Amino acid sequence: MQSSIAAGLRARGVGVLTVQEDGRAGGTDEQVLARAAELGRVVFTRDDDFLVLAQDRQANGVAFAGILYAHPLRATIGGCVADLELLAKVCDPADVADRVTFLPL
């Protein structure tokens, strides 16, 4: 499913880097979030474990690049692609840093 979203975004000209392409598949969620911050990239996920990580970072004042979260039962692939494209085109990195943005918008 994630690859369908990545493909849809790429077809619309949005730059995407998956954990698989970054050679980080199998890493922990914390490692993924740290790597995204290192690269200055926002994490898109449908894994609610990232919500716990974000809450912990917010509570402890630890910066992160931002998380875009879509519940698997509440957001369609097409809806995710459309919302992510919109966010990529209208938001600056600071707009989503240190917060969780829930999809659908």
N, C-alpha and C positions, 0 to 999 in steps of 0.2 A: 504494500500500500504506500509506504514512504517513497518508493521509487516512482510510483505513478504521480505523486505530488511533485517530486523533484523534476520529472520529465515535463509535467504541465507547466511548471514555473520556467524551466529552461526554454520551452517553446514560446514563452511570453517575454523572453529576454531578461529574466531575473537570474542573477548569479547564485548558484547553489553549490554547497559542498557537503556531501554526505559523510558520515563517520566511516563508511566503507572506503570511499574515495580518499579519505585522509589517512587511511591505514590504522584507524582507531576502533574498528569493529571489535567487540568483545571487551572494550574498556568499561570501567564503572561509570555510572551516571555522573559522579563527581569529576572524574577525569574528562568526560565529554564537556561538562560545563566549564571546567578550567581551560580546556583547549579552545573552546569557543571564545572565551575572554581573551586568551592569548592572541587569537587571530582577529579579534574585534568583530566577531560574528554572533548573531542572535541564534539561539537554539529553537528550532521548531520541533515539537514533540507531541505525541499522543499518550505518553507515559506519565501517569500521575505521580510517580516517584519524584519527578522533577519539581513538582509543586512543593513537596516537603523540603527539597534542597533549597529552593528559592526562599521559602519561609525562614529556614534556618539562617541563610545568608543575610536576609533582611533584618532579622532579629539581632544578628551579631555585627551588623555594619560591614559585611564583606561584599565588595562590589562584584557584579557579574554583568555580562553584556545584554542580558534580557532573555526571557523565555516567551515563546508564542505557543500556547497550549490549545489543543483541540481534543475534546472528549471523543473517543472513537464512536460512540453511539449518537452524538449530537451534531457532528459536523461531517458533511459529505466530502469526498475527495475534491469534487469540482468546487464546492464552497470554500474549502481550504485553499485551493489554488487561487481563486478569485480574491479572497481576503489577504493572503500572503502577498500576492502581486500588488494589491493596493497599498499595503503597509510598506513594502519595499520601495514603492515609488513616491510615497508622501511623507514618510518618517525619516528623521535623522537618527543616527544611532543613540543619541542622548534621549530621544523620545521614548525609547523602550528599555534603556539601561536600568538595571536594578529593580525590575518589575516583571510581573507576569501579565501578558495580554491574552485574554481568552477569546477563542474563535468558536462559533461565528461571531463576527463583529456586530 
